[in-house]
């Protein structure tokens, strides 16, 4: 199986951003669906799990089993005990048959990486990956394949094939015009030249992937995308919309917890015994004043404004809203903060459940032993 990796994080990041901005997404999805059956066949036949993952900064096909032994595999020369990597720089301009042969020739050799500069012109990224993946169905190989334009730039290569040998991440030589690591090693041993010319070269069919992505990024209206994201933000939020309190009430909430089993430190020291009762307020006082309101009710907005005015100088007053008028969006949220002359936050479900907030408006305070939830009638 071909192991696909993209080692340049910026390429993955640009691709992720741009895929959301143009019609290539539909093309890539169609390509993946087209090859879904082939991928499944490969998974079953080789008993390997293949995942195509787009995240933080990687496109990866991860192998989970050992390389398959090839009865036709030629004897390999001894490998340097230091970390040795042969980067074989290739292109689809070499022909599909040549790529297949390389995959088979270096199957199981973990020191070899086939490196492409990019993807063929006008071909979506996912379709290019699928094209390589199809070859794995035919060759049943595990040769590592990279799409890494930086390798080409660092090596100064604009024609292929070429081999760059690295030892401990430092370049030893660049052999142009060959895909044979043995021939390249032999030539370097004889000539001791850092750049070797060993055979004919062809032009690279793929453009530098980073340059392509930069061009596509330059065409994206970032301000428009930002505005669209801001305008749809509130439509995607889930609010804990609470009923209006109908009477004045103050409830005490004891945060004490019962230790179910002995709690010990790493050295075995008992910190708390089973049956101990722990009150978090004994260890850390709660100095905030939480004011939870429905901002669509003018009376509750006035209450929040008064709480800020009365207690803001001596307490950390935190205004929390149970919902936001979606049609007003950020303008309405900003207007609320201007009205109360204070920052506001959206009520999260964990805060609502932790303090047992059942109605709005509610004000949460605490002493050394308990929390107090005060509800206000209209």
KEGUFI-620633 format. One record per residue (C-alpha): residue number from 0; residue in one letter; x, y, z negated. Coordinates in Angstrom, 2 decimals. Layout:
<rs>
<NUM; a; <X; Y; Z>>,
...
</rs>
This chain:
<rs>
<0; x; <0.00; 0.00; 0.00>>,
<1; x; <1.24; 3.49; 0.77>>,
<2; x; <1.75; 5.57; -2.36>>,
<3; x; <0.73; 9.17; -1.57>>,
<4; x; <2.01; 11.99; -3.73>>,
<5; x; <2.14; 15.77; -3.31>>,
<6; x; <4.93; 17.05; -5.51>>,
<7; x; <4.47; 20.73; -4.86>>,
<8; x; <1.89; 22.02; -7.32>>,
<9; x; <1.34; 25.28; -5.48>>,
<10; x; <0.25; 23.36; -2.39>>,
<11; x; <-2.36; 21.49; -4.35>>,
<12; x; <-3.56; 24.70; -6.03>>,
<13; x; <-3.85; 26.57; -2.74>>,
<14; x; <-5.63; 23.65; -1.14>>,
<15; x; <-8.11; 23.44; -4.03>>,
<16; x; <-8.86; 27.15; -3.78>>,
<17; x; <-9.22; 27.21; -0.03>>,
<18; x; <-11.29; 24.05; 0.24>>,
<19; x; <-14.01; 25.84; -1.66>>,
<20; x; <-13.83; 28.77; 0.73>>,
<21; x; <-14.30; 27.32; 4.18>>,
<22; x; <-15.95; 24.56; 6.15>>,
<23; x; <-13.00; 22.18; 5.80>>,
<24; x; <-14.72; 20.71; 2.75>>,
<25; x; <-17.41; 19.11; 4.87>>,
<26; x; <-14.82; 17.73; 7.27>>,
<27; x; <-12.75; 16.27; 4.45>>,
<28; x; <-15.79; 14.71; 2.80>>,
<29; x; <-16.81; 13.14; 6.09>>,
<30; x; <-13.31; 11.75; 6.53>>,
<31; x; <-13.33; 10.16; 3.11>>,
<32; x; <-16.74; 8.62; 3.70>>,
<33; x; <-15.55; 7.34; 7.09>>,
<34; x; <-12.68; 5.45; 5.50>>,
<35; x; <-14.50; 4.38; 2.33>>,
<36; x; <-15.06; 0.85; 3.61>>,
<37; x; <-11.41; 0.46; 4.55>>,
<38; x; <-10.24; 1.71; 1.19>>,
<39; x; <-12.53; -0.71; -0.62>>,
<40; x; <-11.23; -3.59; 1.52>>,
<41; x; <-7.70; -2.65; 0.58>>,
<42; x; <-8.56; -2.53; -3.12>>,
<43; x; <-10.08; -6.02; -3.02>>,
<44; x; <-7.43; -7.64; -0.88>>,
<45; x; <-4.46; -6.34; -2.89>>,
<46; x; <-6.21; -6.29; -6.29>>,
<47; x; <-5.07; -2.74; -6.90>>,
<48; x; <-7.00; 0.28; -8.03>>,
<49; x; <-6.68; 3.25; -5.72>>,
<50; x; <-7.79; 6.65; -6.95>>,
<51; x; <-7.85; 9.83; -4.91>>,
<52; x; <-7.70; 12.58; -7.57>>,
<53; x; <-7.76; 16.43; -7.18>>,
<54; x; <-6.70; 17.99; -10.47>>,
<55; x; <-4.47; 20.68; -12.20>>,
<56; x; <-1.71; 20.28; -9.57>>,
<57; x; <-1.59; 16.79; -7.97>>,
<58; x; <-2.90; 14.71; -5.08>>,
<59; x; <-2.03; 11.16; -6.15>>,
<60; x; <-2.42; 7.58; -5.16>>,
<61; x; <-1.14; 5.73; -8.21>>,
<62; x; <0.02; 2.10; -8.04>>,
<63; x; <-0.63; -0.17; -10.97>>,
<64; x; <0.91; -3.48; -9.90>>,
<65; x; <4.32; -4.74; -8.85>>,
<66; x; <5.53; -4.51; -5.23>>,
<67; x; <4.68; -7.47; -3.03>>,
<68; x; <7.66; -9.56; -2.02>>,
<69; x; <8.33; -9.60; 1.71>>,
<70; x; <9.75; -12.87; 3.07>>,
<71; x; <11.12; -10.96; 6.09>>,
<72; x; <12.84; -8.32; 4.03>>,
<73; x; <16.50; -7.90; 4.92>>,
<74; x; <19.14; -8.06; 2.14>>,
<75; x; <19.71; -4.62; 0.61>>,
<76; x; <23.09; -3.18; -0.33>>,
<77; x; <23.86; -2.73; -4.04>>,
<78; x; <22.14; 0.34; -5.51>>,
<79; x; <24.18; 2.95; -7.32>>,
<80; x; <23.60; 2.73; -11.08>>,
<81; x; <22.99; 6.46; -11.08>>,
<82; x; <19.57; 7.78; -10.03>>,
<83; x; <19.70; 7.54; -6.25>>,
<84; x; <16.95; 8.78; -3.93>>,
<85; x; <16.90; 8.62; -0.15>>,
<86; x; <14.50; 11.19; 1.31>>,
<87; x; <13.71; 10.12; 4.87>>,
<88; x; <12.31; 13.20; 6.62>>,
<89; x; <9.76; 12.17; 9.23>>,
<90; x; <6.92; 13.45; 11.39>>,
<91; x; <4.02; 12.01; 13.34>>,
<92; x; <5.96; 13.14; 16.41>>,
<93; x; <8.10; 10.02; 15.89>>,
<94; x; <5.03; 7.94; 16.74>>,
<95; x; <2.75; 5.79; 14.65>>,
<96; x; <4.72; 2.63; 15.47>>,
<97; x; <7.91; 4.16; 14.04>>,
<98; x; <6.12; 5.22; 10.84>>,
<99; x; <4.72; 1.70; 10.44>>,
<100; x; <8.15; 0.18; 10.91>>,
<101; x; <9.64; 2.46; 8.26>>,
<102; x; <6.89; 1.56; 5.80>>,
<103; x; <7.63; -2.12; 6.33>>,
<104; x; <11.42; -1.78; 6.36>>,
<105; x; <11.58; -0.04; 2.99>>,
<106; x; <8.71; -1.87; 1.29>>,
<107; x; <9.67; -2.45; -2.34>>,
<108; x; <12.68; -0.14; -2.25>>,
<109; x; <11.90; 2.41; -4.96>>,
<110; x; <14.85; 4.59; -4.00>>,
<111; x; <13.29; 5.51; -0.64>>,
<112; x; <10.73; 8.23; 0.00>>,
<113; x; <9.20; 9.08; 3.37>>,
<114; x; <8.65; 12.84; 3.45>>,
<115; x; <6.32; 14.78; 5.78>>,
<116; x; <6.43; 18.57; 6.10>>,
<117; x; <2.67; 18.95; 6.35>>,
<118; x; <-0.38; 17.57; 8.11>>,
<119; x; <-1.11; 17.60; 11.84>>,
<120; x; <-2.51; 20.84; 13.23>>,
<121; x; <-6.27; 21.27; 12.79>>,
<122; x; <-6.51; 18.10; 10.66>>,
<123; x; <-8.05; 18.45; 7.17>>,
<124; x; <-5.77; 17.44; 4.33>>,
<125; x; <-7.98; 14.55; 3.20>>,
<126; x; <-8.16; 13.18; 6.73>>,
<127; x; <-4.36; 13.21; 6.97>>,
<128; x; <-4.17; 11.23; 3.72>>,
<129; x; <-6.76; 8.81; 5.04>>,
<130; x; <-4.72; 8.37; 8.21>>,
<131; x; <-1.71; 7.29; 6.17>>,
<132; x; <-3.94; 5.15; 4.00>>,
<133; x; <-5.16; 3.25; 7.03>>,
<134; x; <-1.59; 2.28; 7.82>>,
<135; x; <-1.35; 0.62; 4.43>>,
<136; x; <-4.18; -1.70; 5.43>>,
<137; x; <-2.12; -2.91; 8.34>>,
<138; x; <1.35; -2.94; 6.74>>,
<139; x; <0.41; -3.91; 3.15>>,
<140; x; <3.37; -1.83; 1.93>>,
<141; x; <4.13; 0.19; -1.17>>,
<142; x; <6.63; 2.61; 0.29>>,
<143; x; <6.39; 6.04; -1.31>>,
<144; x; <5.16; 8.84; 0.96>>,
<145; x; <5.36; 12.53; 0.12>>,
<146; x; <3.96; 15.66; 1.72>>,
<147; x; <6.58; 18.13; 0.57>>,
<148; x; <7.54; 21.08; 2.80>>,
<149; x; <10.05; 22.34; 0.24>>,
<150; x; <12.32; 19.35; 0.96>>,
<151; x; <12.52; 20.41; 4.61>>,
<152; x; <13.21; 24.02; 3.66>>,
<153; x; <15.89; 23.12; 1.12>>,
<154; x; <17.61; 20.79; 3.58>>,
<155; x; <17.30; 23.25; 6.47>>,
<156; x; <15.66; 20.61; 8.64>>,
<157; x; <13.44; 21.59; 11.58>>,
<158; x; <13.86; 18.37; 13.59>>,
<159; x; <13.51; 14.72; 12.64>>,
<160; x; <14.43; 12.06; 11.72>>,
<161; x; <16.88; 12.88; 8.95>>,
<162; x; <17.95; 11.40; 5.64>>,
<163; x; <18.91; 13.41; 2.59>>,
<164; x; <20.59; 11.39; -0.15>>,
<165; x; <20.26; 12.61; -3.73>>,
<166; x; <22.26; 11.35; -6.69>>,
<167; x; <21.12; 12.61; -10.07>>,
<168; x; <18.95; 15.16; -8.19>>,
<169; x; <21.95; 16.62; -6.37>>,
<170; x; <22.29; 16.40; -2.59>>,
<171; x; <25.17; 14.20; -1.41>>,
<172; x; <24.68; 14.38; 2.34>>,
<173; x; <22.21; 15.07; 5.13>>,
<174; x; <22.26; 12.57; 7.98>>,
<175; x; <20.42; 13.73; 11.11>>,
<176; x; <19.11; 11.47; 13.84>>,
<177; x; <18.70; 8.26; 11.81>>,
<178; x; <16.18; 6.52; 9.56>>,
<179; x; <18.65; 3.86; 8.37>>,
<180; x; <19.98; 4.48; 4.86>>,
<181; x; <22.67; 1.84; 5.43>>,
<182; x; <23.93; 3.58; 8.57>>,
<183; x; <23.88; 6.94; 6.82>>,
<184; x; <25.85; 5.60; 3.83>>,
<185; x; <28.39; 3.96; 6.14>>,
<186; x; <28.89; 7.13; 8.18>>,
<187; x; <29.33; 9.25; 5.07>>,
<188; x; <31.82; 6.75; 3.61>>,
<189; x; <33.93; 7.05; 6.78>>,
<190; x; <33.62; 10.74; 7.54>>,
<191; x; <32.98; 12.35; 4.14>>,
<192; x; <31.01; 15.12; 5.82>>,
<193; x; <28.01; 16.67; 4.01>>,
<194; x; <26.09; 17.00; 7.31>>,
<195; x; <26.16; 14.10; 9.74>>,
<196; x; <24.79; 13.88; 13.30>>,
<197; x; <24.02; 10.26; 14.08>>,
<198; x; <21.36; 10.25; 16.79>>,
<199; x; <18.70; 12.10; 18.82>>,
<200; x; <16.14; 14.39; 17.21>>,
<201; x; <12.56; 15.43; 18.02>>,
<202; x; <10.51; 18.46; 17.07>>,
<203; x; <8.28; 18.25; 13.98>>,
<204; x; <4.60; 17.98; 14.82>>,
<205; x; <3.37; 19.35; 11.48>>,
<206; x; <3.58; 22.94; 10.37>>,
<207; x; <4.89; 23.81; 6.92>>,
<208; x; <1.93; 23.07; 4.65>>,
<209; x; <2.68; 25.97; 2.32>>,
<210; x; <2.75; 28.43; 5.20>>,
<211; x; <-0.56; 27.07; 6.50>>,
<212; x; <-2.15; 27.45; 3.09>>,
<213; x; <-0.82; 30.98; 2.73>>,
<214; x; <-2.40; 31.91; 6.05>>,
<215; x; <-5.72; 30.43; 5.02>>,
<216; x; <-5.54; 32.15; 1.63>>,
<217; x; <-4.90; 35.49; 3.31>>,
<218; x; <-8.22; 35.12; 5.15>>,
<219; x; <-10.19; 34.55; 1.94>>,
<220; x; <-12.03; 37.54; 0.54>>,
<221; x; <-10.98; 37.12; -3.09>>,
<222; x; <-13.04; 40.08; -4.28>>,
<223; x; <-16.13; 38.57; -2.70>>,
<224; x; <-15.45; 35.20; -4.31>>,
<225; x; <-14.89; 36.87; -7.68>>,
<226; x; <-18.12; 38.84; -7.37>>,
<227; x; <-20.05; 35.70; -6.44>>,
<228; x; <-18.65; 33.85; -9.46>>,
<229; x; <-19.58; 36.70; -11.79>>,
<230; x; <-23.05; 37.04; -10.33>>,
<231; x; <-23.85; 33.36; -10.78>>,
<232; x; <-22.24; 32.95; -14.22>>,
<233; x; <-25.38; 33.48; -16.28>>,
<234; x; <-27.48; 31.27; -14.01>>,
<235; x; <-25.32; 28.32; -15.04>>,
<236; x; <-25.44; 28.93; -18.80>>,
<237; x; <-27.54; 26.86; -21.20>>,
<238; x; <-28.96; 28.86; -24.08>>,
<239; x; <-30.13; 27.70; -27.50>>,
<240; x; <-33.35; 29.71; -27.35>>,
<241; x; <-34.73; 29.85; -30.90>>,
<242; x; <-38.21; 30.85; -32.13>>,
<243; x; <-38.86; 34.16; -33.87>>,
<244; x; <-38.86; 34.02; -37.68>>,
<245; x; <-42.35; 34.74; -39.04>>,
<246; x; <-41.42; 35.36; -42.68>>,
<247; x; <-38.49; 36.45; -44.77>>,
<248; x; <-36.56; 33.51; -46.16>>,
<249; x; <-33.14; 32.82; -47.65>>,
<250; x; <-31.76; 29.28; -47.56>>,
<251; x; <-28.64; 27.97; -49.30>>,
<252; x; <-26.46; 25.50; -47.44>>,
<253; x; <-24.03; 23.38; -49.46>>,
<254; x; <-21.09; 22.40; -47.19>>,
<255; x; <-19.76; 19.81; -49.67>>,
<256; x; <-18.84; 16.47; -48.11>>,
<257; x; <-18.39; 13.08; -49.78>>,
<258; x; <-15.12; 11.26; -49.03>>,
<259; x; <-16.11; 7.75; -47.85>>,
<260; x; <-12.65; 6.18; -48.26>>,
<261; x; <-9.26; 7.03; -49.66>>,
<262; x; <-7.38; 9.65; -47.65>>,
<263; x; <-3.61; 9.16; -47.71>>,
<264; x; <-0.60; 10.96; -46.34>>,
<265; x; <1.98; 9.32; -44.08>>,
<266; x; <4.07; 8.31; -47.10>>,
<267; x; <1.07; 6.67; -48.78>>,
<268; x; <0.33; 9.49; -51.22>>,
<269; x; <-3.40; 9.63; -51.99>>,
<270; x; <-4.78; 13.02; -50.99>>,
<271; x; <-8.43; 12.33; -51.78>>,
<272; x; <-9.99; 9.25; -53.31>>,
<273; x; <-13.16; 7.60; -52.10>>,
<274; x; <-16.11; 9.31; -53.75>>,
<275; x; <-14.39; 12.69; -54.09>>,
<276; x; <-16.51; 15.68; -53.16>>,
<277; x; <-14.86; 18.38; -51.05>>,
<278; x; <-16.21; 21.86; -50.48>>,
<279; x; <-14.38; 23.67; -47.67>>,
<280; x; <-15.21; 27.00; -49.32>>,
<281; x; <-12.99; 26.02; -52.26>>,
<282; x; <-10.02; 25.89; -49.91>>,
<283; x; <-10.80; 28.77; -47.59>>,
<284; x; <-13.30; 31.57; -48.22>>,
<285; x; <-15.79; 32.54; -45.52>>,
<286; x; <-15.53; 36.30; -45.10>>,
<287; x; <-17.54; 36.76; -41.91>>,
<288; x; <-21.12; 37.91; -41.52>>,
<289; x; <-22.84; 36.17; -38.62>>,
<290; x; <-25.78; 38.04; -37.14>>,
<291; x; <-27.78; 35.84; -34.76>>,
<292; x; <-30.42; 37.62; -32.69>>,
<293; x; <-32.54; 37.41; -29.58>>,
<294; x; <-31.32; 40.43; -27.59>>,
<295; x; <-34.59; 40.62; -25.64>>,
<296; x; <-36.37; 41.71; -28.85>>,
<297; x; <-35.72; 45.44; -29.56>>,
<298; x; <-36.37; 44.91; -33.30>>,
<299; x; <-33.63; 42.29; -33.50>>,
<300; x; <-31.23; 44.51; -31.59>>,
<301; x; <-31.95; 47.27; -34.10>>,
<302; x; <-31.28; 44.82; -36.94>>,
<303; x; <-27.91; 43.88; -35.46>>,
<304; x; <-27.02; 47.53; -35.03>>,
<305; x; <-27.86; 48.21; -38.68>>,
<306; x; <-25.86; 45.20; -39.88>>,
<307; x; <-22.81; 46.47; -37.97>>,
<308; x; <-23.25; 49.98; -39.39>>,
<309; x; <-23.81; 48.81; -42.98>>,
<310; x; <-21.21; 46.05; -43.27>>,
<311; x; <-18.74; 46.55; -40.44>>,
<312; x; <-16.30; 48.54; -42.54>>,
<313; x; <-15.86; 45.83; -45.20>>,
<314; x; <-16.70; 42.58; -43.39>>,
<315; x; <-16.03; 40.95; -40.07>>,
<316; x; <-19.49; 41.21; -38.52>>,
<317; x; <-19.99; 38.80; -35.62>>,
<318; x; <-23.05; 39.43; -33.45>>,
<319; x; <-24.27; 36.31; -31.68>>,
<320; x; <-27.09; 36.24; -29.14>>,
<321; x; <-29.33; 33.22; -28.60>>,
<322; x; <-29.84; 34.03; -24.92>>,
<323; x; <-29.20; 36.57; -22.17>>,
<324; x; <-31.62; 37.90; -19.57>>,
<325; x; <-30.38; 36.03; -16.51>>,
<326; x; <-31.80; 38.58; -14.08>>,
<327; x; <-29.87; 41.37; -15.83>>,
<328; x; <-26.68; 39.34; -16.07>>,
<329; x; <-23.49; 41.13; -17.05>>,
<330; x; <-25.16; 44.55; -16.86>>,
<331; x; <-27.67; 43.53; -19.52>>,
<332; x; <-24.97; 41.93; -21.67>>,
<333; x; <-22.84; 45.08; -21.46>>,
<334; x; <-25.85; 47.28; -22.24>>,
<335; x; <-26.49; 45.26; -25.42>>,
<336; x; <-22.91; 45.74; -26.62>>,
<337; x; <-23.13; 49.45; -25.90>>,
<338; x; <-26.39; 49.65; -27.85>>,
<339; x; <-25.02; 47.99; -31.00>>,
<340; x; <-21.54; 49.50; -30.48>>,
<341; x; <-20.03; 46.09; -31.12>>,
<342; x; <-18.87; 42.98; -29.29>>,
<343; x; <-21.40; 40.17; -28.84>>,
<344; x; <-21.06; 36.44; -28.27>>,
<345; x; <-23.34; 33.71; -26.98>>,
<346; x; <-24.62; 31.19; -29.54>>,
<347; x; <-22.98; 27.81; -29.11>>,
<348; x; <-24.74; 24.64; -30.10>>,
<349; x; <-22.05; 23.62; -32.59>>,
<350; x; <-22.42; 26.93; -34.44>>,
<351; x; <-26.21; 26.61; -34.45>>,
<352; x; <-26.09; 23.09; -35.89>>,
<353; x; <-23.25; 23.78; -38.35>>,
<354; x; <-25.17; 26.59; -40.03>>,
<355; x; <-28.63; 25.07; -39.49>>,
<356; x; <-29.92; 28.08; -37.55>>,
<357; x; <-33.64; 27.46; -36.94>>,
<358; x; <-34.98; 30.97; -36.28>>,
<359; x; <-33.89; 34.40; -35.12>>,
<360; x; <-32.94; 36.84; -36.42>>,
<361; x; <-30.71; 35.14; -39.00>>,
<362; x; <-27.74; 36.42; -40.97>>,
<363; x; <-25.17; 33.96; -42.33>>,
<364; x; <-22.98; 34.85; -45.32>>,
<365; x; <-21.26; 32.83; -48.04>>,
<366; x; <-19.98; 32.95; -51.60>>,
<367; x; <-17.41; 30.63; -53.16>>,
<368; x; <-19.73; 27.62; -53.12>>,
<369; x; <-22.48; 27.90; -50.50>>,
<370; x; <-23.52; 29.42; -47.20>>,
<371; x; <-26.68; 31.53; -47.14>>,
<372; x; <-28.94; 31.83; -44.10>>,
<373; x; <-31.27; 34.80; -44.33>>,
<374; x; <-34.17; 34.99; -41.88>>,
<375; x; <-36.02; 38.25; -41.24>>,
<376; x; <-39.72; 38.66; -40.54>>,
<377; x; <-40.92; 41.13; -37.85>>,
</rs>
